[in-house]
Each structure stands twice: as C-alpha cells, then as structure tokens.
Amino acid sequence: TPVDKFEAEPVVLFDAALNMLHDVPQIASQVLRRLFLGKQKYMKSVTEDSAMIVAMRASIEEDLQKACLPLREYIRQYDAYLEFMNMDLTEYVRSYEEREGTLQDDEREIEEKLREKQKVADEVPQFINLGMFNIKLDAINSSLIQKYDALIRMIMSIIAEKAASKSKLVVVKFATTFERLKMTPTNIEEVAELEELITEIPKETEDVRLMLDDMLLQFEVLDRFNFQLSDEQFGDKWEAYGWPRRIEDKVGEVEAQIVKDRNGQQDEMKREQVDFEQALDDIEQSVNGFHQHSSLDDIGTIGPEVRNVVQKLKDFAEQAKKFQSREILFGLEQTDYDRVARIAKTFEPYAQLWVSADDWLTWHKKWLSDPFESLDPEQMEKDVGETWRALFKAAKTFADLPECQACAEEVKRQIDEFKPVMPVLLALRNPGLRDRHWDKMSADLDFKIKPGENLNSLTDVYRLNLVEQEETLTKVCESAGKEYAIEAAMDKMEKEWAGQCFEIVEYRETGTHVLKGSDDVQQLLDDNIVMTQAMSFSPFNKPHKERLEKFGIKLNLMSEIIEQWLNCQRNWMYLEPIFSSDDIMKQLPAEGQKFRACDRQWRKYLKQAFDNPTCLEFCDTPDLLGMFSQSYNVLEQVQKGLSDYLETKRQSFARFYFLSNEELLEILSQ
C-alpha cells in the first residue's frame, strides 16, 4: 500500500462522516406531524468549510504526516534492494558467463553474494512496529534470500560445468595415452617406440596435468561452498583424479615387460644373424659360379634365376641395414655387412647381361606378334636404348670372360639390327595419321599400306620392306604430325571455350544485370586470336583451314561484341540513375525517350546473357553486335544532349559552374 494512501484515506473518511451529519431529520417533526403541519425539520450540523472543521481537518492531516514520516524513512532503506529484486537472473548469469573470468573472480563473486545475502538476513526483520504501523517483512526477507540462493547456485553451476568439461577432456587424453601403452611390441623397433613413448609421457601429459589441477581447484571451491554435484559430475571428477596413478602403474608394468622383451628379442636377432650369414655363404657361392653360364639358348632358365638372385641381394641389403639399426637399439656394436655390397658388386655385370638379354628376347618376340596399333614406339625406343647401354657396359666388364662377352655382343648385334626399324615405327604410329595420309603413302610406295588391312604387326613392316622406305614414310608422317598439332590446338581451344562463361550479375536495384570481370575472358580471347592467326599462316593447315577460319571469325566477332558491350554498359550505368528521375524525364523528354528505348534493349539482351552466360553461345545471338553498337551511339547522343542541357543551366546561373554534373543533376531533380 502506498504511504500517501495512509495520509489521504483517514481524511476521506473524516469528510464522509461529516457529510453523513447533514440532513438528519428531527424526531419531533416525525411524531407531532399536525403541530408541524407535515413539514420536515432537520437537525443543525456543522459545514465542511466552517472554521472548526477546517482546523480539525488540518490537524488530522498534520498528525497523519507526522505518523507516516518514520514509515517513509524506513521504506527508503529498501531502495538499495530494488535493483536486485528487479534483476533477471538468467540474463545476469549469461552476461557474467560471457566475461569468462577466472576461478578467483568466480569465488569473489560468490563470496560477495553470500555477504549480501547475510546482510539481508541481519538487516531485514520479520516484523517491526513504527508508531501506529505494524509492518510484516517476512515475505521480503524470504524473497531476497531465495533470489540470492538461486543466483549463487547458478554461478556455482557454471563452475561445475567448466570443471566437468575439463574432467571429461582429462579422461579422454589420459585414456588415449593408456591405450598406446597397451601396445604389445613384436620387435625391437616397437620396443624402442614404446620406450620413447614412456620418456615423452611427462611432456605429453603436462598440459593435461595442469588441466587436472585447475579442475580440482574448481571442485575444491564448490566443496567449500557446499555445492551438490550431480552423479555424473561426481563420477567424472574422481575418474579424472585417478588417471595419473593409473598411468604411473601402467608405465611400471610396461617397463618391466620391456626388459623381458628386450632379452628375448636380442636372442632371437642373434639366431637370425647366424641364419643370415649362412644364406650369404650360399648366395656368394651361387654368384661365384655364374661365369659358367655362357649360352643364350639357356636364357629361359638363366633369366628367372638371375632375377631371383637380384631380388635376394636387395632383400639381404635391407636385412643388413635392419640388423645394424637393431644393434644400435640393443646397445650392441654394429656388425660389418660390407660383404653384401661386395657380392652385389660382383654380380652386377651378370645381372646386366642376363636381365638385359632376357628382356630383349622377350620384348622382341612380343613386338613382332602384337597388334600393330598396340605398339608404343616411344617406350620401345627407351627400352631399346637402356638395354643396349647395359649390354655395352657388361661387355666391357667381361673382358676376361670371353664366353659371357660373346653373349653380350650377340644381343647388342640383334639390337643394332632392330634399331633401323624404330624411325619407321615412330613415323607409322604417329597419332596424327588419317586415311588421307595412308592413301598418300600408298600412292608414293605404289602399293597399299594401311593398319587393319596389310599392316597388322611389326612383322608386316619387315615383310613390306618399309624400313627401306623410311624417307618417303617419314616425310608424310612429319606433315601428319604438324597437321595433328594444329588439330590438337583447335580441340584444346574449343574445349576451353566450351566451359567459359560471362559473369553476369544483378546491378543494384534496377531489376536488370551487367557484365562483371571480363578480364579472364578477354585474356583467353586475345591468346586464342593470336594462336589462330599464327596457325592460319602455317603451310600444314589445309585439312583444317575451313574449321580454323570459322573459329577465327567467331573469336574476332566475340572480341568486337565485348568491346561494344563494355562501351554501351559504361554509358548505360552512368545514365540509368539520371533518367530514373521523373523530373529529369520531364525536362529532357527527347533524350528520355531515346534512353528508354536503349534501356529496353539492354534489359532484353542482358536477361538472355544471364539465362545462358556461355560465351560462344551468347555471342551467336543474331544481330548482337549491331544492337550494342547502335545502343552505344544512341547513348552517346543522349549523353551529349544531357551535357548541353546542363551547360544552358550553368549559363543561366553562374554559380552552377562550381558544381559537378552529378551535384547539378541532384539540384535539378528536386
């Protein structure tokens, strides 16, 4: 109840009581009606404006004001709680959480709210008597304390959520490390990896341990303020707390197992080294006996045997490196395995001879029978060259073994006999050969030659004696290659343009579009025009002349269209906001009509470009160049008319000479 009401209501009651004293009938007039002849008589009463009543009313008001003064003073003490009573706790906590304060900040905030709560309990009584007023304050006391309790719980809940989040992260990180420690090593490399892991654990888990310490401090604060954790939070806390000890116990267990594994694996390696030495003895004996192989007739058995020895020597070299690296891990002195390299060095000439011979004989047989169109002359030329060089090196090495040297020389001789066919093969497998080229070669040779008919394998090249016709064939095939280069370049350019699009974007709030960022298109266009012009002067462009001319015309047309398009766009973008004003349209009706006509054309064709922005397709639009050229010329006339109009305004008002066209147009449009 407002205090003003306590002052006003008694006076209202006083006035109401005073009014009730008016028009009170006399009893005599009721009993002795004949004496008073039926006239009603009323008792006399005081009026509200009489001096006595006015004084009494003033006295009452004064007394009431004095009585309410202590109440007013006491109520003012509760102004300090108004802000808190009106506070939205959810919004306050959200804002508090966004500040991302430290744990110390959280602790100070809780302590401050607890002090404020205690102050309420100490200063807000359940009842109080103030003169004629008996005030009941238990509801205020209870409401304030409950709100402080709710706020404190919400702040502590934030701390609890932070701590619980950290506890889960701690558990995950420690569990990951624990899983790595559960690895069962099967060799010394894995043992060393496990030892390194154990060494790195303190460093790897340093951040996690610091996080664990922060988490425990947060839970400690919650315990000090008697915050009740949820079952999940309670479980996460103690699970995280126990992980460091679990890691320590696991490390001790792993270290004990490592000692056992090291001893067992070291013994196993020594046994493997004994077997390795025996295998080296065997292969060395085999290598030392290879000089006995001296007949190409036995290549079917010698070739696989040589490849097997080559692979074994590679495996032995890897195994020797592995033994030496493991000896380092075991802390042992490294064994000298140079013997492996010496054996490999001794065997190298034999490998060069017999692998090269085996490859050549296999390839040659296959090339003679494979379909002609499956032959890859570039790869064949590479293989032939590498094989010849390997045999040349082997022949020099076998100076003291004439039988082996003879084998190398024999295979070299066969390769030398084969080499003359390679230029012919390279020519006939040119990817640019077409029917016209085969017809030309057939005419020059005076007999039919064509793959799939009488040229089905390399054997047919020898049968038709084409090696002797190298010059004739090469001349036609060189022309085919150069024609093919033009064809490939044309295909490449057309492929590039197939996916090339204009970037058409909306222009402000005009409801239409403009061309944006044409630099990439223009660069590609310029490059292709230059390339097309260069190919048009080539003496080998005859088969593609018509295609080349059409493509060149299309590119030049596109270049002209883009040039006129950008010119027209520049003028349209300048004039569009000007002639969007009705006032300017009224002042320049002729120019306005011309602009509107160009604007309709612009919107029509830019809509087409937006719907289908592919460069080649849009530039094929009928009369597109003419439209842009005509629109550009008309917009130039409109712009000149606008300039003349503005000049007349400047002549009429000299101060307009100090304004730009845009500023002057803004004034005129108003």
Buried (B, 14 or more C-beta within 10 A) or exposed (E): EEBEEBBEEBBEEBEEEBEEEEEEEBEEBEEEEEEBEEEEEEEEEEEEEEEEBEEBBEEBBEEBEEBBEEBBEBBEEBEEBEEBEEEEEEEBBEEBBEEEBEBEEBBEBBEEBBEBBEBBEEEBEEEEEBEEBEBEBEEBBEBBBEBBEEBBBBBBBBBBEBBBEBBBBBBEBBBEBBEBBEEEBEBBBBBBEBBEBBEEBEEBBEEBBEBBEBBBBBBEBBEEBEBEBEEEBEEBBEBBBEBBEBBEEBBEEBEEBBEEBBEEBBEEBEEBBEEBEEBBEEBBEBBEEBEEBBEBEEBEEBBEBBBEBBEBBEEBBEBBEBBBBBBEBBEBEEEEBEBBEEBBEBBBBBBBBBBBBBBBBEBBEEBEEBEBEEBEBEEBBEBBEEBBEBBBBBBEBBEEBEEBBBBBBBBBEBBEEBEEBBBBBBBBBBEBBEEEBBBBBBEBBEEBBBBEEEBBBBEBBEEBEBBEBBEBBBBBBBBBBBBBBBBEBBEEBBEEBEEBBBEBEEBEEBEBBBBEEBEEBBEBBEEBBEBBEEBBEBEBBEBBEEBBEEBBEBBBBBBBBBBBBBBBBEBBEBBBEBBEBEEBBEBBEEBBEBBEBBBEBBBEBBBBBBEEBBBBBBBEBEEBBEBBBBBBBBBEBBBEBBEEBBEEBBEEEEEBEEBEEEEBBEEBEE
